[in-house]
């Protein structure tokens, strides 16, 4: 897994890299594929696992409560989340 100090400045990038790593892809793979959103998918189980990783991390890095972290995650997922395909 990724080993880097996660800060407010690199939180979104870290989460994108982590999410892509879960499906065997890298940020470079996404940058090289114009249709990455359609070509990269994850299962519901992977999505639940990612969410359970992301929310506590957002809460810790942003020093906010769980509700705010869940809202931030929802916005992140809308913008960068992979499609779910089972």
N, C-alpha and C positions, 0 to 999 in steps of 0.2 A: 504494500500500500504506500501511499504518498507520505513522505516525511518532510514537512516544512512547517514553519511557524505561521499559523493562520492569524491574520489581522483583519481589521475592517477593510483595508485597502485590497486585500487579495482573497477575501472570503468567497466571492462569486466565482472567481477563477478556480479556486481550490475545489469548490463543489462541482463545477463543470468537469474538471479533470477526474475527480473521484467517481462521478456518475459514468463518465465514458470508460474509465478503467473497469468498472463493474461489468461492462458488456464487451470488454476486450478491445477497446478502441482508445485512441489518444487524441489530444487536441489537434495535432497535426493531421490526423485522419479526417477530422471534421472540417478543418480548413481546406483540405484538398478535395473534399466532396461537396459540390454545390447543393446536392440534395440530401445532405446528412440527416435532416429531420425525417425524411421518408425512409432512409436506408438503415438508420440506427434505431433499434427498438429494445425495450426491456420487458420482462415479465412483471406481473403484479407482485410477485414475491420480491423481486429485485427492487421494485419501486417502494415497497413497504420497508425493505431493509435500508434503502437510501434515505427515506424519510426519517426513519428512526436514528440514523446517523446525523442528518442535516439539522434537525430541529434543536437538539441539545447543543450542537456546535454553534448555531446561530445565536442561541440564548446566551452561551458563554462569551462569545466574541463581542456581541453587541450589548452585553450586560442588560438584558431585558427579560421580561417575564415570558412564560410559556405561550400565552395568547399572542403576544407581539411576534415571537419567534415563529409561530405557526402561520401568522399573516405574512411575514417576510418570506417564509418557505413557499407559500401559495403563489406569491408574485414571482419568485424565482422559478417555480415549476411551470408557470404560464409562459415565461420568457425562454427558459433554457431546458425545461424538462423533456426527456425522451418520451416518445409515444409508447403506450403499453400495448403489447401484442402477445396474446396467449395462444 
